[in-house]
Amino acid sequence: MKINSAVHVTTAVKQNQYPEADRPEVAFAGRSNVGKSSMINSLVNRKRLAYVGATPGKTRQINFFCVNDEIRLVDLPGYGYAKVAKSESRSWGALTNTYLRNRKTLRLIVLLIDIRHKPTLQDVEMTDWLKESGIPFAVCAVKSDKITRGNYRKHVRQILDTLNLPDETPVVIFSSANKEGVDELWEIIEFYCKKADEVIEQLD
């Protein structure tokens, strides 16, 4: 993907604040501090388009970004940060759930998993929800620069076994630090956005 433009469209804390559903959207989900904002910045080759907070658990809204005036990248609130109050956690979960269940232009969900660690219970629960939802999703094993290449296979196998992923689920090894996996992830994003739109055209 050649990036000609990348802009922040809006920030939403409720459904009526979403931008008009007129472009395909790709949403990024994962634990707090797993690197969703850093991933978006890497994809668009910008350092500060998406906010990268020093304290996990601070993102309490959905942020929409538009690339080349064609595709929207959607940064969802993180989950699973222990210091967040349960009431806040529930409200963030409700915000994410509303978006995922109701957004007609959602084409793909990118689930970020820290390659260094076994997926958490929240990661497993999110994956199970995605399987049941029928929404296409890809898994990104992020922070690959933190381990040696010789250990990739072992760590990816741990992710695959823990999440019990369907065979057709794309899995990308990714690093925002050295841009590993950027081109591969863009290919997946473009494929699902184009595929979904072709199906819609056929139905019309």
C-alpha positions in Angstrom: 0.0 0.0 0.0 1.4 3.4 -1.0 0.4 5.9 1.6 -0.6 9.2 0.1 -2.5 10.5 3.1 -3.5 9.5 6.6 -5.6 11.6 8.9 -7.4 11.3 12.2 -11.2 11.5 11.4 -12.8 11.5 14.8 -12.9 10.1 18.3 -16.1 8.4 19.5 -17.4 7.4 22.9 -20.9 6.4 21.6 -22.4 5.1 18.4 -23.9 8.4 17.2 -20.4 9.9 17.1 -19.1 7.4 14.5 -18.2 8.8 11.1 -20.6 8.1 8.2 -20.4 4.4 7.2 -19.2 5.1 3.7 -15.8 3.4 3.6 -14.5 -0.1 4.5 -13.1 -0.3 8.0 -10.4 -2.4 9.7 -10.5 -2.5 13.5 -7.5 -3.2 15.8 -8.2 -5.1 19.0 -6.0 -6.3 21.9 -4.9 -5.9 25.4 -4.0 -2.5 26.8 -0.4 -1.6 25.9 -0.1 -4.4 23.3 0.7 -1.8 20.7 -2.4 -1.0 18.6 -1.5 2.7 18.2 2.1 1.9 17.3 0.9 -0.6 14.7 -1.4 2.0 13.1 1.5 4.5 13.0 3.7 1.9 11.4 1.2 1.0 8.8 0.8 4.6 7.7 4.5 5.4 8.2 3.7 8.2 10.6 5.2 8.6 14.1 2.3 10.3 15.9 -0.9 9.8 14.0 -2.3 7.5 16.6 -1.6 8.4 20.2 0.8 6.1 22.0 0.2 6.5 25.8 2.8 5.9 28.4 0.2 4.4 30.8 -1.8 1.4 29.6 -5.6 1.5 30.1 -5.9 5.2 29.3 -7.6 4.9 25.9 -11.3 5.0 26.6 -12.7 5.8 23.2 -12.7 4.6 19.6 -10.4 6.5 17.2 -11.0 6.5 13.4 -8.3 7.2 10.9 -8.6 7.4 7.1 -5.9 6.2 4.8 -5.8 7.6 1.2 -9.4 8.6 1.6 -10.2 4.9 1.0 -9.9 2.7 4.1 -10.5 3.5 7.7 -8.3 2.1 10.5 -10.1 1.9 13.8 -8.3 1.8 17.1 -10.5 0.1 19.7 -10.1 0.4 23.5 -7.7 -2.0 25.0 -8.8 -4.7 27.4 -7.3 -6.6 30.4 -5.4 -3.9 32.3 -5.4 -4.9 35.9 -5.4 -1.4 37.4 -8.6 -0.3 35.6 -11.7 -0.3 37.7 -14.3 -3.0 36.9 -16.9 -0.3 36.1 -14.6 1.4 33.6 -13.7 -2.0 32.1 -17.3 -2.8 31.5 -18.0 0.5 29.9 -15.1 0.1 27.5 -16.3 -3.4 26.7 -19.7 -2.2 26.0 -18.3 0.5 23.7 -16.3 -2.1 21.7 -19.1 -4.6 21.6 -21.5 -2.0 20.2 -19.0 -1.1 17.4 -18.2 -4.7 16.5 -21.8 -5.8 16.4 -23.3 -2.9 14.6 -20.8 -1.4 12.2 -21.9 -2.4 8.7 -18.6 -1.3 7.0 -16.4 -3.4 9.3 -14.4 -5.7 6.9 -11.7 -7.2 9.1 -10.5 -7.3 12.8 -6.8 -7.4 13.5 -6.2 -9.0 16.9 -2.8 -8.2 18.4 -1.1 -10.8 20.6 2.3 -10.2 22.3 4.5 -12.9 20.7 6.6 -13.1 23.9 3.8 -14.4 26.1 1.2 -17.1 26.2 -2.2 -15.5 25.2 -4.2 -14.4 28.3 -7.7 -15.5 29.2 -9.0 -12.2 27.8 -7.2 -12.9 24.5 -8.8 -16.4 24.3 -12.3 -14.9 25.1 -11.9 -12.3 22.4 -10.8 -14.9 19.9 -13.8 -17.1 20.8 -16.1 -14.2 20.3 -14.6 -13.5 16.9 -15.0 -17.1 15.8 -18.6 -17.0 16.7 -19.3 -13.6 15.2 -18.4 -14.6 11.7 -16.4 -11.4 11.2 -13.1 -12.1 9.3 -10.1 -11.6 11.6 -6.3 -11.9 11.4 -3.9 -12.4 14.3 -0.7 -10.3 14.6 2.1 -11.7 16.8 3.5 -8.3 17.8 6.8 -7.1 19.3 8.7 -9.7 17.3 11.9 -7.5 17.7 11.9 -8.5 21.4 12.8 -12.2 20.6 15.2 -13.9 18.3 14.1 -15.2 14.9 15.1 -18.7 16.0 12.4 -18.6 18.6 9.6 -17.4 16.3 8.3 -20.8 15.5 8.0 -21.8 19.2 6.2 -18.7 20.2 3.8 -18.6 17.2 3.0 -22.3 17.9 2.1 -21.3 21.5 -0.3 -18.7 20.2 -1.9 -21.0 17.7 -2.4 -23.8 20.2 -3.8 -21.5 22.9 -6.2 -19.7 20.7 -7.2 -22.8 18.7 -7.3 -20.7 15.5 -9.2 -21.8 12.4 -6.9 -22.9 9.6 -7.9 -20.0 7.4 -7.0 -17.4 10.0 -4.0 -15.2 8.7 -1.2 -15.0 11.2 1.4 -12.2 10.8 4.6 -11.8 12.7 4.9 -8.0 13.3 7.1 -5.4 14.8 6.4 -1.7 14.9 10.0 -1.1 15.8 11.6 -2.5 12.6 8.5 -2.6 10.4 8.5 -6.4 10.1 5.1 -7.6 8.7 3.9 -4.2 7.6 3.6 -5.1 3.9 2.1 -8.5 4.7 -0.5 -7.0 6.9 -1.4 -4.4 4.3 -1.9 -7.2 1.7 -4.4 -8.9 4.1 -6.2 -5.6 4.8 -6.6 -4.8 1.1 -7.7 -8.3 0.3 -10.5 -8.4 2.8 -11.7 -4.9 2.0 -11.8 -5.7 -1.7 -13.3 -9.1 -1.2 -16.2 -7.8 1.0 -17.0 -5.0 -1.4 -17.1 -7.4 -4.4 -19.6 -9.6 -2.5 -21.7 -6.5 -1.8 -21.7 -5.5 -5.5 -22.8 -8.9 -6.5 -25.7 -8.8 -4.0 -26.7 -5.4 -5.4 
